[in-house]
């Protein structure tokens, strides 16, 4: 199983139009090679380099249908559910590091079930819920650098 993007290569820089100050549209993502028993997909984007304990989560999504092979930039697949990111909203919240270059890791989870979670579920809640249902995991990491030092709380 793998996850790729036409916007950036694994370990490459995420274009500014996907950042908090550059349009804030989620990057396009492609999904390939899901395990045969996959019933749903979950997705998390997390910045472990953010200057707060535990990093900063930018996107939490679950119940993506296993026949979805592409998530178009700035969209949510039909019937998918967005949880709460660390910006406190139900949507993609693009990179906005306060300083330096940060890693934005997109975690793709193939699950053996659909999830019945409240919409206020965050990354930790999702990760707890999928523990007994995880078939396989894949990641892609994008980089994004601060243009200037700020006092923003994001990642």
N, C-alpha and C positions, 0 to 999 in steps of 0.2 A: 504494500500500500504506500502511496506517496501523495504529497501535496506540493504543487508548484504554483508559480505566478508568472504571468506575462509582464508584470510591472517591475519585478526584480528577481534576481537569482538568489539562491540560498547563500547567505553571507554577504549579499550586496545591499546597496542603499535603496530604501523605499522612496519613490518619487514624492516630491513636496505636495502634489495634489491630494495625497492620501493622509496628509498630516492635519492636525487640529487647526492650523492657521492657513492651510493651503487648499481648502475645499472640503476636507474631512470626509471624503468618500472612501469606503473600505477598498482595499486593493482587490483586483480580480484574482480568484484562486481556482485551480484545477485539481480535481481529485481523481486518482486512478488506482486500480488494483485492490478494491475493497475485498475483504474476506467474504466468501460465499454466504455465510450465515449472518451477515450484517443486516440489521433491521432499522437502524438509524445511525446518524452521524452527529457528533458534537464537535464544537470548535471553540477554542479559547485563544486569544492573543494576549500575551503577558510580557511586560518589561521587567526583567529581574534586576535591572540596573537602576531603577528609580530610587530616589533618595528617601525611601520610607520603608519601614519593616515589611518584608514580604514582597516588595516590588509594587508594580502598578498594573492592573488588568484593564485592557482596552476593549475587549469584546468577549461576550459569553453567549453562545448559541447552541441550542440542542434541537433534537427531532428533525434534523435535516434528512430528507428521504435518501435512501441508499442509491437511487437511480440518478441523483444529481451528480453530474461530473464537472460542473463549473458553477462558481458563484460569481456572478457578474459584478463588476465594480459598483459600489454604492447601493447594492441591493441585498435583500434577504430572500433566500429560497422560499417558495410557497410552503406554508404550514410550519415553517421553522419558528422556534420561540427564542426571543432574546431575553437573557437575564440582565442583571444589573452589573454594569462595569464600575470601575473605581471613580469615574466621573459622576456616578450616581444616576445614570440614565440607561434606558433600554435601547442602545444603539452602538454602532462603532464609534469610538472616540479615538481619533488619530494621534500619532506621536506628537509630543510637545516636551521634549526633555529640557530641564532647566539649565543643563550644562553638559558638555561632552557629547560623546557618541554612545547611544544606547542600543541594546539588542531587543528586538520585538519578535518573540517566538510564537509562531502560530502552531498550536497543538491540534491535531486532527485525531479524533477518537472514533473508531468503529465499534458499535455497540450491538449486543444481541437482543435489544428491546427498545421500545419507545419509552420515553421518560414522562412521568407525571409529576412535574415539579411546579411550585408556585413561581410566578414571573419575577418575584423579588429574589430569586436564587442568584447568588454570586459565584465566582470561580470556585471557591472552597466548597460551597454546597454542591455544585455540579460534580466536582472531583470526588466527593464523598458518595454521591448517588451512583456514579458509574463504576465504582470499585469492583462490584461483583458481575458487571455486564461488559467489561472491556474485552474486545477481541484482538485489537491491534491499535498501535499508535504510530503516527508519523508527524514530523515537524518540518517547518521551513522557518529560517531566521532572516529577518530583514534588519538593516541598520538605519538609524536616523540620528542626525547630529543637531545640536542646538546652534542657532545662528548667532545667538548672543546669550549671555548669562542673565537670567531673570530670577524672580522669586516665586514662580508658579509652583503649584503643588503637584502637578501632573508628572507623567513619565513619558 
